[in-house]
Amino acid sequence: MNSEVAEAVSTGPGGREREPAVEVHDLTVAYHTQPVLWDVDLVLPEGELIAIVGPNGAGKSTFLKTILGLIDPITGWVKICGAGYRRRRSWVAYVPQRESVDWDFPTSAVDVVTMGIYGRLGWFRRPRKHDRELALECLDKVGIADLADRQISQLSGGQQQRVFLARALAQQAQIYFMDEPFAGVDATTERAILSLLQELRNQGKTVVAVHHDLHTVAEYFDHVVLLNMRLVAAGPIRETFTEENLQRTYGGKLTVLTQATEDLLRARAGDPSLQQPTGPPPGQS
Amino acid sequence: MLGLELSFTARNVLLGATLLGVVGGVMGCFAFLRRQSLLGDALAHAALPGVCVGFLLTQSKSPLPLFAGALVAGLLGSLVILLVVRFSRLKEDTAIGMVLSVFFGIGIVLLTYIQKLPLGNQSGLDKYLFGQAATLMPRDLAVMAVLGLLVISTIVLFFKEFKILCFDPEFGASLGFPMRRLEVLLTLLLVIVVVVGLQTVGVILIVAALVMPAASARQWTESLAVMLWLAGLLGGAAGAAGAMISATVERLPTGPVIVLISSSLLVLSLLLAPGRGLLWSFIKDRRLVHRIQRENLLKDLYVIGERAEGGSWSGWEQPVPWPMLMGVRGQSSPQLSRVARRCRRRNLLSREKDGVRLTEDGLRAARGIVRKHRLWELYLTRRLELAADHVHRDADAMEHTLTDDAVAFLEEKLGFPTLDPHGQPIPALEEASR
């Protein structure tokens, strides 16, 4: 573990004031001439599970990629723990969308996880035995240590997602950016991923995840960012994840989901504990 | 004297073709994995005008100016592709097609123009179209060897970086590796390989040296490092074999022979490679079909016996006559006897005078299948609340795919039931003894 980094970031109650995990100022992004994000101003707190929610084409993935420096914004800046991305690169882990890579690539699960260590290795140095051991540990944490040597195309969707999460764990970061970590996975994997995220939070890490399933936002996350090209709202679930805000985010597309969301909000109001994932409310399934 | 000269040429050809095969094979893996095989083809065609300009500027056929010209033209071609894709609405395949044909057209025009010049030393420049390995000189080989070594050592050096560029470039960028620069480096290497192959196979056929060894190697391995080694090996072998054949058989052109050999290797790999080969998946499919046929037969024999004696062993002790079995299975006699023969080979059935009978092994296997079928039916009716008369067909499919673990899980979830939705007993796992 990189104890220096851990110390610098986690400050106890007596320490200096907590730095926000992510600060975004006046961010505007466009592909060619097509604007994707407009004027996003945002501060994300440290040590929480944060969902980015919005309809298709709302710029959620673009937002994540811009924070990670993969896309250059037209205007605005992003700070991670008080500094630019270049200086905070080693504090950050990234889980791209599962569909973004070719899973028929000739490589094994443990090999992909080892890629999470490449950043620390730097140029030219190859992963060594202890790097491989770390990768195996990370696979164990996501529950698929037995599949370490399996060719990645032979893994199920859920297992592939776990491999990506293990790779992010191998980055040993403070902030985890995930693009739809729950997309297309089976129920068992979904529970496993959730408990992993909660464990990360308990260690004081921050997780920022693009999330699609409105039914589970309130159950899984502490903090929500509602995005539809512009920032609609951001804040703690309880105050921000309201029907009014959802209507503003999704416009007319929400009609079907409204009832379900109300149910969930009501269910959550009855159970203030966010630690315990509650089952779907009665009458839902 | 003549023999000595021939062996000198043959040696040069052998060295040149092997060198190109190895370098092209290794480099081709990256082009293959990034789905940029055609980019290699376009860059090779784009190199032709460069060769011509190199000749026009120096009026000599020494390798350095010609290679330099090819290098510059190839890079120019890749730059044009990049710019067209970024600044126009044309897609990459169109850009590649454009660059390939336009550059090649310019090359042919220049070549025709050069042929008509009153120089005297321009003959043989057209060998860069299809290659003419016999004209390889030691000085050419020296340049090729240096370039080849440069390519291989760069790949060894940047192996990890290139790997992440091919697999997940965005993740690589998030780690801080300059992916665009690595991409440019890889394209530069691709152009260098084209230059290495100019004289041996020519601009038109170089793509074969890139694509075929890589595609063949991919069939045999699931590791990138092994794939690089294997592609180099296959490419080198095809090059060497092509050179030898064209040296022994008169009037056989080296380049095309190499292409034919590596394409044969590719066909063999596509057919035979374990796991990915066509033969392999054919065998796998056959095995699955046979297993399903076997399991269906055993299941029916079980049900027949069950009905005969109300579930006691003696019902299965009685041979089931052929006509009865044919009626239940709805299959013709030859079909059925083929399946029965395969069952007998596995000691699941025994042939009796009037028909067939389940052996003890067969009964155990049959019980397992019926168990899966009935548990799944029960699961569907209980958990998904489907009507009992709607679940049979679905269970027919699932009984062949459910694993033992899944069955144990199902049984537990259902509370260890004894009867299926139709009221038939669900056979227990270990009940085989009489």
Chai-1 contact restraints between the chains, C-beta under 6 A:
chainA,res_idxA,chainB,res_idxB,connection_type,confidence,min_distance_angstrom,max_distance_angstrom,comment,restraint_id
A,L68,B,S174,contact,1.0,0.0,6.0,A-B,restraint_1
A,L70,B,E170,contact,1.0,0.0,6.0,A-B,restraint_2
A,L70,B,A173,contact,1.0,0.0,6.0,A-B,restraint_3
A,R89,B,G176,contact,1.0,0.0,6.0,A-B,restraint_4
A,Y94,B,S174,contact,1.0,0.0,6.0,A-B,restraint_5
A,P96,B,E170,contact,1.0,0.0,6.0,A-B,restraint_6
A,P96,B,F171,contact,1.0,0.0,6.0,A-B,restraint_7
A,V101,B,D168,contact,1.0,0.0,6.0,A-B,restraint_8
A,F105,B,F167,contact,1.0,0.0,6.0,A-B,restraint_9
A,P106,B,E222,contact,1.0,0.0,6.0,A-B,restraint_10
A,P106,B,S223,contact,1.0,0.0,6.0,A-B,restraint_11
A,P106,B,L224,contact,1.0,0.0,6.0,A-B,restraint_12
A,P106,B,M227,contact,1.0,0.0,6.0,A-B,restraint_13
A,T107,B,L224,contact,1.0,0.0,6.0,A-B,restraint_14
A,M115,B,I164,contact,1.0,0.0,6.0,A-B,restraint_15
A,Y118,B,L175,contact,1.0,0.0,6.0,A-B,restraint_16
A,G119,B,L175,contact,1.0,0.0,6.0,A-B,restraint_17
A,G119,B,G176,contact,1.0,0.0,6.0,A-B,restraint_18
A,Q151,B,E222,contact,1.0,0.0,6.0,A-B,restraint_19
